[in-house]
Amino acid sequence: MTTRDEIWQQVCELLDELFEVPAEKVKPETRLYEDLDLDSIDAVDMVVHLQKRTGKKISPDDFKTVRTVEDVVNAVEKLVREG
């Protein structure tokens, strides 16, 4: 998972697997809490799965400001880049 497109694909697959959100419903501006009806427990679950997929430790601070699907992709991309 290195390119932005690959990260996007992984996030979409994760949303589908964990929360049954169809890929066609996921857009960069899709809001996690309002549009997808996720809660803080769901967000933690998503972070745990992203950590497994990236092999990187995700800081809770990095996810405090995450509100949209694009925010998730940006946070993961930053993590992977910093390696």
PDB file as gemmi writes it, atoms N, CA and C in Angstrom:
CRYST1    1.000    1.000    1.000  90.00  90.00  90.00 P 1                      
ATOM      1  N   MET A   1       0.851  -1.174   0.000  1.00  0.00           N  
ATOM      2  CA  MET A   1       0.000   0.000   0.000  1.00  0.00           C  
ATOM      3  C   MET A   1       0.896   1.235   0.000  1.00  0.00           C  
ATOM      4  N   THR A   2       1.210   1.715  -1.183  1.00  0.00           N  
ATOM      5  CA  THR A   2       2.136   2.837  -1.227  1.00  0.00           C  
ATOM      6  C   THR A   2       1.577   4.055  -1.941  1.00  0.00           C  
ATOM      7  N   THR A   3       0.824   3.863  -3.012  1.00  0.00           N  
ATOM      8  CA  THR A   3       0.312   5.023  -3.724  1.00  0.00           C  
ATOM      9  C   THR A   3      -1.000   5.485  -3.103  1.00  0.00           C  
ATOM     10  N   ARG A   4      -1.348   6.708  -3.393  1.00  0.00           N  
ATOM     11  CA  ARG A   4      -2.606   7.272  -2.881  1.00  0.00           C  
ATOM     12  C   ARG A   4      -3.801   6.445  -3.363  1.00  0.00           C  
ATOM     13  N   ASP A   5      -3.752   6.002  -4.626  1.00  0.00           N  
ATOM     14  CA  ASP A   5      -4.845   5.179  -5.166  1.00  0.00           C  
ATOM     15  C   ASP A   5      -4.979   3.859  -4.414  1.00  0.00           C  
ATOM     16  N   GLU A   6      -3.839   3.257  -4.086  1.00  0.00           N  
ATOM     17  CA  GLU A   6      -3.867   1.999  -3.333  1.00  0.00           C  
ATOM     18  C   GLU A   6      -4.431   2.214  -1.928  1.00  0.00           C  
ATOM     19  N   ILE A   7      -4.049   3.322  -1.319  1.00  0.00           N  
ATOM     20  CA  ILE A   7      -4.567   3.643   0.016  1.00  0.00           C  
ATOM     21  C   ILE A   7      -6.074   3.870  -0.063  1.00  0.00           C  
ATOM     22  N   TRP A   8      -6.508   4.625  -1.068  1.00  0.00           N  
ATOM     23  CA  TRP A   8      -7.946   4.873  -1.267  1.00  0.00           C  
ATOM     24  C   TRP A   8      -8.692   3.548  -1.392  1.00  0.00           C  
ATOM     25  N   GLN A   9      -8.158   2.660  -2.216  1.00  0.00           N  
ATOM     26  CA  GLN A   9      -8.793   1.353  -2.442  1.00  0.00           C  
ATOM     27  C   GLN A   9      -8.894   0.567  -1.134  1.00  0.00           C  
ATOM     28  N   GLN A  10      -7.836   0.575  -0.347  1.00  0.00           N  
ATOM     29  CA  GLN A  10      -7.825  -0.143   0.929  1.00  0.00           C  
ATOM     30  C   GLN A  10      -8.860   0.432   1.901  1.00  0.00           C  
ATOM     31  N   VAL A  11      -8.953   1.752   1.949  1.00  0.00           N  
ATOM     32  CA  VAL A  11      -9.922   2.398   2.842  1.00  0.00           C  
ATOM     33  C   VAL A  11     -11.341   2.049   2.406  1.00  0.00           C  
ATOM     34  N   CYS A  12     -11.611   2.087   1.102  1.00  0.00           N  
ATOM     35  CA  CYS A  12     -12.941   1.721   0.590  1.00  0.00           C  
ATOM     36  C   CYS A  12     -13.276   0.269   0.922  1.00  0.00           C  
ATOM     37  N   GLU A  13     -12.312  -0.627   0.725  1.00  0.00           N  
ATOM     38  CA  GLU A  13     -12.530  -2.046   1.037  1.00  0.00           C  
ATOM     39  C   GLU A  13     -12.796  -2.224   2.533  1.00  0.00           C  
ATOM     40  N   LEU A  14     -12.066  -1.515   3.347  1.00  0.00           N  
ATOM     41  CA  LEU A  14     -12.233  -1.605   4.793  1.00  0.00           C  
ATOM     42  C   LEU A  14     -13.621  -1.120   5.221  1.00  0.00           C  
ATOM     43  N   LEU A  15     -14.058  -0.010   4.653  1.00  0.00           N  
ATOM     44  CA  LEU A  15     -15.397   0.508   4.963  1.00  0.00           C  
ATOM     45  C   LEU A  15     -16.475  -0.503   4.576  1.00  0.00           C  
ATOM     46  N   ASP A  16     -16.262  -1.178   3.460  1.00  0.00           N  
ATOM     47  CA  ASP A  16     -17.219  -2.191   3.023  1.00  0.00           C  
ATOM     48  C   ASP A  16     -17.190  -3.406   3.951  1.00  0.00           C  
ATOM     49  N   GLU A  17     -15.980  -3.893   4.246  1.00  0.00           N  
ATOM     50  CA  GLU A  17     -15.833  -5.083   5.099  1.00  0.00           C  
ATOM     51  C   GLU A  17     -16.366  -4.864   6.516  1.00  0.00           C  
ATOM     52  N   LEU A  18     -15.990  -3.751   7.112  1.00  0.00           N  
ATOM     53  CA  LEU A  18     -16.326  -3.508   8.515  1.00  0.00           C  
ATOM     54  C   LEU A  18     -17.736  -2.968   8.726  1.00  0.00           C  
ATOM     55  N   PHE A  19     -18.171  -2.099   7.805  1.00  0.00           N  
ATOM     56  CA  PHE A  19     -19.417  -1.371   8.055  1.00  0.00           C  
ATOM     57  C   PHE A  19     -20.445  -1.515   6.935  1.00  0.00           C  
ATOM     58  N   GLU A  20     -20.152  -2.396   5.976  1.00  0.00           N  
ATOM     59  CA  GLU A  20     -21.058  -2.653   4.855  1.00  0.00           C  
ATOM     60  C   GLU A  20     -21.430  -1.375   4.107  1.00  0.00           C  
ATOM     61  N   VAL A  21     -20.426  -0.523   3.887  1.00  0.00           N  
ATOM     62  CA  VAL A  21     -20.625   0.698   3.114  1.00  0.00           C  
ATOM     63  C   VAL A  21     -20.198   0.400   1.681  1.00  0.00           C  
ATOM     64  N   PRO A  22     -21.133   0.408   0.730  1.00  0.00           N  
ATOM     65  CA  PRO A  22     -20.770   0.113  -0.660  1.00  0.00           C  
ATOM     66  C   PRO A  22     -19.825   1.172  -1.224  1.00  0.00           C  
ATOM     67  N   ALA A  23     -18.875   0.727  -2.028  1.00  0.00           N  
ATOM     68  CA  ALA A  23     -17.849   1.618  -2.579  1.00  0.00           C  
ATOM     69  C   ALA A  23     -18.450   2.814  -3.310  1.00  0.00           C  
ATOM     70  N   GLU A  24     -19.568   2.621  -3.985  1.00  0.00           N  
ATOM     71  CA  GLU A  24     -20.158   3.737  -4.738  1.00  0.00           C  
ATOM     72  C   GLU A  24     -20.692   4.854  -3.821  1.00  0.00           C  
ATOM     73  N   LYS A  25     -20.852   4.561  -2.558  1.00  0.00           N  
ATOM     74  CA  LYS A  25     -21.308   5.566  -1.589  1.00  0.00           C  
ATOM     75  C   LYS A  25     -20.125   6.369  -1.024  1.00  0.00           C  
ATOM     76  N   VAL A  26     -18.918   5.885  -1.258  1.00  0.00           N  
ATOM     77  CA  VAL A  26     -17.730   6.510  -0.675  1.00  0.00           C  
ATOM     78  C   VAL A  26     -17.102   7.492  -1.657  1.00  0.00           C  
ATOM     79  N   LYS A  27     -17.051   8.743  -1.225  1.00  0.00           N  
ATOM     80  CA  LYS A  27     -16.420   9.826  -1.992  1.00  0.00           C  
ATOM     81  C   LYS A  27     -15.410  10.491  -1.053  1.00  0.00           C  
ATOM     82  N   PRO A  28     -14.461  11.248  -1.606  1.00  0.00           N  
ATOM     83  CA  PRO A  28     -13.480  11.903  -0.725  1.00  0.00           C  
ATOM     84  C   PRO A  28     -14.134  12.765   0.355  1.00  0.00           C  
ATOM     85  N   GLU A  29     -15.214  13.444   0.000  1.00  0.00           N  
ATOM     86  CA  GLU A  29     -15.861  14.360   0.947  1.00  0.00           C  
ATOM     87  C   GLU A  29     -16.871  13.678   1.870  1.00  0.00           C  
ATOM     88  N   THR A  30     -17.045  12.357   1.714  1.00  0.00           N  
ATOM     89  CA  THR A  30     -17.982  11.631   2.565  1.00  0.00           C  
ATOM     90  C   THR A  30     -17.547  11.742   4.023  1.00  0.00           C  
ATOM     91  N   ARG A  31     -18.465  12.211   4.857  1.00  0.00           N  
ATOM     92  CA  ARG A  31     -18.159  12.396   6.279  1.00  0.00           C  
ATOM     93  C   ARG A  31     -18.416  11.085   7.023  1.00  0.00           C  
ATOM     94  N   LEU A  32     -17.430  10.674   7.816  1.00  0.00           N  
ATOM     95  CA  LEU A  32     -17.499   9.390   8.518  1.00  0.00           C  
ATOM     96  C   LEU A  32     -18.669   9.319   9.485  1.00  0.00           C  
ATOM     97  N   TYR A  33     -18.841  10.352  10.269  1.00  0.00           N  
ATOM     98  CA  TYR A  33     -19.846  10.302  11.332  1.00  0.00           C  
ATOM     99  C   TYR A  33     -21.241  10.665  10.822  1.00  0.00           C  
ATOM    100  N   GLU A  34     -21.339  11.737  10.052  1.00  0.00           N  
ATOM    101  CA  GLU A  34     -22.646  12.189   9.600  1.00  0.00           C  
ATOM    102  C   GLU A  34     -23.191  11.349   8.436  1.00  0.00           C  
ATOM    103  N   ASP A  35     -22.364  11.136   7.410  1.00  0.00           N  
ATOM    104  CA  ASP A  35     -22.837  10.456   6.200  1.00  0.00           C  
ATOM    105  C   ASP A  35     -22.862   8.931   6.334  1.00  0.00           C  
ATOM    106  N   LEU A  36     -21.848   8.386   7.002  1.00  0.00           N  
ATOM    107  CA  LEU A  36     -21.750   6.923   7.114  1.00  0.00           C  
ATOM    108  C   LEU A  36     -22.266   6.408   8.448  1.00  0.00           C  
ATOM    109  N   ASP A  37     -22.606   7.322   9.330  1.00  0.00           N  
ATOM    110  CA  ASP A  37     -23.185   6.973  10.622  1.00  0.00           C  
ATOM    111  C   ASP A  37     -22.247   6.119  11.479  1.00  0.00           C  
ATOM    112  N   LEU A  38     -20.939   6.399  11.365  1.00  0.00           N  
ATOM    113  CA  LEU A  38     -19.969   5.694  12.197  1.00  0.00           C  
ATOM    114  C   LEU A  38     -19.891   6.411  13.545  1.00  0.00           C  
ATOM    115  N   ASP A  39     -19.466   5.677  14.567  1.00  0.00           N  
ATOM    116  CA  ASP A  39     -19.264   6.306  15.868  1.00  0.00           C  
ATOM    117  C   ASP A  39     -17.794   6.160  16.263  1.00  0.00           C  
ATOM    118  N   SER A  40     -17.454   6.609  17.456  1.00  0.00           N  
ATOM    119  CA  SER A  40     -16.048   6.591  17.870  1.00  0.00           C  
ATOM    120  C   SER A  40     -15.507   5.171  17.983  1.00  0.00           C  
ATOM    121  N   ILE A  41     -16.337   4.216  18.366  1.00  0.00           N  
ATOM    122  CA  ILE A  41     -15.900   2.810  18.440  1.00  0.00           C  
ATOM    123  C   ILE A  41     -15.578   2.299  17.035  1.00  0.00           C  
ATOM    124  N   ASP A  42     -16.415   2.671  16.069  1.00  0.00           N  
ATOM    125  CA  ASP A  42     -16.159   2.287  14.670  1.00  0.00           C  
ATOM    126  C   ASP A  42     -14.836   2.879  14.193  1.00  0.00           C  
ATOM    127  N   ALA A  43     -14.575   4.125  14.568  1.00  0.00           N  
ATOM    128  CA  ALA A  43     -13.340   4.783  14.159  1.00  0.00           C  
ATOM    129  C   ALA A  43     -12.128   4.055  14.735  1.00  0.00           C  
ATOM    130  N   VAL A  44     -12.215   3.650  15.989  1.00  0.00           N  
ATOM    131  CA  VAL A  44     -11.118   2.896  16.616  1.00  0.00           C  
ATOM    132  C   VAL A  44     -10.921   1.569  15.890  1.00  0.00           C  
ATOM    133  N   ASP A  45     -12.016   0.898  15.577  1.00  0.00           N  
ATOM    134  CA  ASP A  45     -11.961  -0.364  14.846  1.00  0.00           C  
ATOM    135  C   ASP A  45     -11.257  -0.177  13.500  1.00  0.00           C  
ATOM    136  N   MET A  46     -11.596   0.901  12.816  1.00  0.00           N  
ATOM    137  CA  MET A  46     -10.985   1.185  11.522  1.00  0.00           C  
ATOM    138  C   MET A  46      -9.488   1.433  11.678  1.00  0.00           C  
ATOM    139  N   VAL A  47      -9.094   2.180  12.707  1.00  0.00           N  
ATOM    140  CA  VAL A  47      -7.678   2.455  12.952  1.00  0.00           C  
ATOM    141  C   VAL A  47      -6.911   1.152  13.205  1.00  0.00           C  
ATOM    142  N   VAL A  48      -7.493   0.261  14.002  1.00  0.00           N  
ATOM    143  CA  VAL A  48      -6.843  -1.025  14.294  1.00  0.00           C  
ATOM    144  C   VAL A  48      -6.609  -1.804  13.000  1.00  0.00           C  
ATOM    145  N   HIS A  49      -7.613  -1.846  12.132  1.00  0.00           N  
ATOM    146  CA  HIS A  49      -7.467  -2.567  10.861  1.00  0.00           C  
ATOM    147  C   HIS A  49      -6.458  -1.882   9.938  1.00  0.00           C  
ATOM    148  N   LEU A  50      -6.436  -0.564   9.921  1.00  0.00           N  
ATOM    149  CA  LEU A  50      -5.455   0.151   9.094  1.00  0.00           C  
ATOM    150  C   LEU A  50      -4.039  -0.095   9.596  1.00  0.00           C  
ATOM    151  N   GLN A  51      -3.875  -0.186  10.917  1.00  0.00           N  
ATOM    152  CA  GLN A  51      -2.552  -0.499  11.480  1.00  0.00           C  
ATOM    153  C   GLN A  51      -2.082  -1.867  11.013  1.00  0.00           C  
ATOM    154  N   LYS A  52      -3.006  -2.835  11.005  1.00  0.00           N  
ATOM    155  CA  LYS A  52      -2.646  -4.187  10.557  1.00  0.00           C  
ATOM    156  C   LYS A  52      -2.246  -4.179   9.087  1.00  0.00           C  
ATOM    157  N   ARG A  53      -2.985  -3.422   8.287  1.00  0.00           N  
ATOM    158  CA  ARG A  53      -2.712  -3.398   6.845  1.00  0.00           C  
ATOM    159  C   ARG A  53      -1.445  -2.644   6.491  1.00  0.00           C  
ATOM    160  N   THR A  54      -1.136  -1.598   7.252  1.00  0.00           N  
ATOM    161  CA  THR A  54       0.057  -0.809   6.936  1.00  0.00           C  
ATOM    162  C   THR A  54       1.290  -1.286   7.681  1.00  0.00           C  
ATOM    163  N   GLY A  55       1.071  -1.998   8.791  1.00  0.00           N  
ATOM    164  CA  GLY A  55       2.211  -2.396   9.615  1.00  0.00           C  
ATOM    165  C   GLY A  55       2.780  -1.224  10.398  1.00  0.00           C  
ATOM    166  N   LYS A  56       2.038  -0.114  10.442  1.00  0.00           N  
ATOM    167  CA  LYS A  56       2.491   1.098  11.133  1.00  0.00           C  
ATOM    168  C   LYS A  56       1.601   1.371  12.336  1.00  0.00           C  
ATOM    169  N   LYS A  57       2.182   1.969  13.347  1.00  0.00           N  
ATOM    170  CA  LYS A  57       1.422   2.374  14.531  1.00  0.00           C  
ATOM    171  C   LYS A  57       0.794   3.730  14.227  1.00  0.00           C  
ATOM    172  N   ILE A  58      -0.509   3.806  14.359  1.00  0.00           N  
ATOM    173  CA  ILE A  58      -1.215   5.051  14.097  1.00  0.00           C  
ATOM    174  C   ILE A  58      -1.449   5.773  15.417  1.00  0.00           C  
ATOM    175  N   SER A  59      -0.971   6.991  15.486  1.00  0.00           N  
ATOM    176  CA  SER A  59      -1.130   7.795  16.691  1.00  0.00           C  
ATOM    177  C   SER A  59      -2.573   8.284  16.797  1.00  0.00           C  
ATOM    178  N   PRO A  60      -3.158   8.183  17.985  1.00  0.00           N  
ATOM    179  CA  PRO A  60      -4.528   8.697  18.155  1.00  0.00           C  
ATOM    180  C   PRO A  60      -4.635  10.173  17.769  1.00  0.00           C  
ATOM    181  N   ASP A  61      -3.555  10.931  17.978  1.00  0.00           N  
ATOM    182  CA  ASP A  61      -3.567  12.349  17.609  1.00  0.00           C  
ATOM    183  C   ASP A  61      -3.748  12.547  16.111  1.00  0.00           C  
ATOM    184  N   ASP A  62      -3.190  11.617  15.313  1.00  0.00           N  
ATOM    185  CA  ASP A  62      -3.331  11.715  13.866  1.00  0.00           C  
ATOM    186  C   ASP A  62      -4.779  11.533  13.419  1.00  0.00           C  
ATOM    187  N   PHE A  63      -5.567  10.867  14.231  1.00  0.00           N  
ATOM    188  CA  PHE A  63      -6.946  10.595  13.842  1.00  0.00           C  
ATOM    189  C   PHE A  63      -7.964  11.493  14.545  1.00  0.00           C  
ATOM    190  N   LYS A  64      -7.504  12.365  15.434  1.00  0.00           N  
ATOM    191  CA  LYS A  64      -8.437  13.261  16.127  1.00  0.00           C  
ATOM    192  C   LYS A  64      -9.120  14.228  15.167  1.00  0.00           C  
ATOM    193  N   THR A  65      -8.410  14.647  14.138  1.00  0.00           N  
ATOM    194  CA  THR A  65      -8.961  15.634  13.206  1.00  0.00           C  
ATOM    195  C   THR A  65      -9.633  14.993  11.991  1.00  0.00           C  
ATOM    196  N   VAL A  66      -9.619  13.683  11.913  1.00  0.00           N  
ATOM    197  CA  VAL A  66     -10.202  12.984  10.770  1.00  0.00           C  
ATOM    198  C   VAL A  66     -11.725  13.095  10.808  1.00  0.00           C  
ATOM    199  N   ARG A  67     -12.282  13.616   9.725  1.00  0.00           N  
ATOM    200  CA  ARG A  67     -13.737  13.765   9.620  1.00  0.00           C  
ATOM    201  C   ARG A  67     -14.300  13.130   8.354  1.00  0.00           C  
ATOM    202  N   THR A  68     -13.487  13.113   7.280  1.00  0.00           N  
ATOM    203  CA  THR A  68     -13.958  12.596   5.989  1.00  0.00           C  
ATOM    204  C   THR A  68     -13.107  11.409   5.543  1.00  0.00           C  
ATOM    205  N   VAL A  69     -13.562  10.727   4.515  1.00  0.00           N  
ATOM    206  CA  VAL A  69     -12.804   9.607   3.960  1.00  0.00           C  
ATOM    207  C   VAL A  69     -11.453  10.117   3.451  1.00  0.00           C  
ATOM    208  N   GLU A  70     -11.440  11.290   2.835  1.00  0.00           N  
ATOM    209  CA  GLU A  70     -10.176  11.846   2.356  1.00  0.00           C  
ATOM    210  C   GLU A  70      -9.209  12.110   3.509  1.00  0.00           C  
ATOM    211  N   ASP A  71      -9.722  12.538   4.654  1.00  0.00           N  
ATOM    212  CA  ASP A  71      -8.873  12.733   5.833  1.00  0.00           C  
ATOM    213  C   ASP A  71      -8.198  11.425   6.239  1.00  0.00           C  
ATOM    214  N   VAL A  72      -8.944  10.322   6.156  1.00  0.00           N  
ATOM    215  CA  VAL A  72      -8.381   9.003   6.487  1.00  0.00           C  
ATOM    216  C   VAL A  72      -7.254   8.678   5.520  1.00  0.00           C  
ATOM    217  N   VAL A  73      -7.517   8.862   4.227  1.00  0.00           N  
ATOM    218  CA  VAL A  73      -6.502   8.578   3.198  1.00  0.00           C  
ATOM    219  C   VAL A  73      -5.265   9.448   3.432  1.00  0.00           C  
ATOM    220  N   ASN A  74      -5.469  10.729   3.723  1.00  0.00           N  
ATOM    221  CA  ASN A  74      -4.335  11.634   3.971  1.00  0.00           C  
ATOM    222  C   ASN A  74      -3.515  11.179   5.176  1.00  0.00           C  
ATOM    223  N   ALA A  75      -4.188  10.777   6.249  1.00  0.00           N  
ATOM    224  CA  ALA A  75      -3.481  10.343   7.458  1.00  0.00           C  
ATOM    225  C   ALA A  75      -2.666   9.080   7.192  1.00  0.00           C  
ATOM    226  N   VAL A  76      -3.252   8.131   6.464  1.00  0.00           N  
ATOM    227  CA  VAL A  76      -2.533   6.884   6.158  1.00  0.00           C  
ATOM    228  C   VAL A  76      -1.376   7.176   5.209  1.00  0.00           C  
ATOM    229  N   GLU A  77      -1.611   8.033   4.222  1.00  0.00           N  
ATOM    230  CA  GLU A  77      -0.548   8.376   3.270  1.00  0.00           C  
ATOM    231  C   GLU A  77       0.632   9.033   3.998  1.00  0.00           C  
ATOM    232  N   LYS A  78       0.340   9.916   4.926  1.00  0.00           N  
ATOM    233  CA  LYS A  78       1.384  10.568   5.725  1.00  0.00           C  
ATOM    234  C   LYS A  78       2.183   9.530   6.523  1.00  0.00           C  
ATOM    235  N   LEU A  79       1.474   8.604   7.119  1.00  0.00           N  
ATOM    236  CA  LEU A  79       2.106   7.538   7.902  1.00  0.00           C  
ATOM    237  C   LEU A  79       3.050   6.698   7.052  1.00  0.00           C  
ATOM    238  N   VAL A  80       2.562   6.308   5.877  1.00  0.00           N  
ATOM    239  CA  VAL A  80       3.355   5.451   4.982  1.00  0.00           C  
ATOM    240  C   VAL A  80       4.580   6.216   4.483  1.00  0.00           C  
ATOM    241  N   ARG A  81       4.389   7.494   4.157  1.00  0.00           N  
ATOM    242  CA  ARG A  81       5.505   8.323   3.672  1.00  0.00           C  
ATOM    243  C   ARG A  81       6.581   8.488   4.730  1.00  0.00           C  
ATOM    244  N   GLU A  82       6.156   8.699   5.975  1.00  0.00           N  
ATOM    245  CA  GLU A  82       7.116   8.913   7.047  1.00  0.00           C  
ATOM    246  C   GLU A  82       7.873   7.640   7.392  1.00  0.00           C  
ATOM    247  N   GLY A  83       7.243   6.506   7.044  1.00  0.00           N  
ATOM    248  CA  GLY A  83       7.843   5.191   7.191  1.00  0.00           C  
ATOM    249  C   GLY A  83       8.570   4.978   8.423  1.00  0.00           C  
TER     250      GLY A  83                                                      
END                                                                             
